[in-house]
């Protein structure tokens, strides 16, 4: 039992070392690493080389693949070049095998690990106040932990060999070993850790060379599970890249199985596997991955088209009314257009409340679709804003189709007013999104005044949207015009009054100077977003003549 705990401890230390190493390299390279991926993937050969180099440096094909998936999702990288990086990353991951095989089994691991950890720890304590030295120390400690974990694994496996009859582990079905490699990698979520365990098992004679080779094939498939898990809830293009990774590794594994006997026999014939099975296994790992790259590279374009066919783009439908109403019939389509615009306004208000972490259901009614079913809102503000932008595009596109019909002057005027209104609403959402960090800075402020101002903005926003809700329920212009005018007036007066109070507090030293810019900036964004909502509903609820009356009131105030 003690040997098993030592094995698990070694695996844990090894994985923690890999984590520290990956995080340190990411931090040290920062934007330059991502810039390298972006700039050196202009064609498939460059993409393969970039994938190989990046994985060799980062020591994690999963990390490189996840970065690629993010780039594809952002539209920075196309599908073919993304697949090139992933193909190259498989070759790059073999570097880990060579490091472990050549250093981990050729030298005293303790003599390597302890000095590296000591230097890294001392650098962290004495020079770790700056980010650069802290990350350098993490890099050193990460390397040290990788070798220390490997030492624990070696010792525990050696002890297990003495107590486990090797005949029970040998001469099993070839595919059982492939499955074992797959399961092992899927469980530890690291092909490097799985390779370290397999190399140790070979070194201690727990596994034969050919059995270990079969497990290595399984690890290549198992490593794709991390990437697939990372795409849950992702876009179609991102999922395409993840499944390309899986299919490429699967095809490479099938090729390795088909050529298993000649490939292993070639290595056995040319290299003394009995004397040094660890290096022989590293050769096999590199050989079949290189074979996969050579065979697959000419067909990346064809494979990319194949993936697109079996995984077609599914365009998300965010509209609730206009997608089911043809624009050929103005009587119905204009009403659907109006309802869709009103849905967008409600979505914007939900978004703005959520930007200040206000439970929107306390202020606004739940949103329902055209079928009367409740709409589940995204949890993230950024996701809601993307839906709002998409809705705006759909509304403008639908309006252009509507205007191809013979419309009455009243209907044409109404459509234009709705489009103006939609622009104001989306601008309000953008304002709140852009200024959200200002409100968060107030909330996270060490000073109590910052939190108080944050609460002030929350309460003010709740009161404002309750008035908007009341306004939206009015049916007569005679009631709406004075309400809208008073709301616009209050926004202006409250903004002026707020600025004066800040100046007075600053003069009396009741407000820290460090908070002044933050508070004033938050107020500027807050009042701007409110005014954009008022103008939105002015265009939505009032006719041109009624809007002129409203603007007349506004001009008198100025």
Buried (B, 14 or more C-beta within 10 A) or exposed (E): EEBEEBBEBBBBBBBBBBBBBBBBBBBBBEEEBBEBBBEBBEEBEBBBBBBBBBBBBBBBBBBBBBBBBBBBBEEBBBBBBBBBBBBBBBBBBBBBBBBBBEBBBEEEBEEBBBEBBEBBBEBBEEEBEEEEBBBBBBBBBBBBBBBBBBBBBBBBBBBBBEEEEEEEBEEEEEEEBBBBBBBBBBEBBBBBBBBBBBBBBBBBEBBBBBBBBBBBBBBBBBBBBBBBEBBEEBBBBBBBBBBBBBBBBBBBBEBBBEBBEEBBEBBBEEBEBEEBBBBBBBBBBBBBBBBBBEEBBEEBEEBBEEBBEEBEEEEEEBBBBBEEBEBEEBEEBBEBBBBBBBBBBBBBBBBBBBBBEBEBEEBBEEBEEBEEEEBEBBEEBEEBBBBBBBBBEBBEEBBEEBBEBEBEEEBBEBBBBBBBBBBBBBBBBBBBBEBBEBBBBBBEBEEEBBBEBBEBBBEBBBEBBEBBBEBBEBEEBEEBBEBBBEBBBBBBEBBEEBBEEBEEBBEEEEBBEEBBEBBBBBBBBBBBBBBBBBBBBBBBBBEEEBBEBBEEBBEEEE
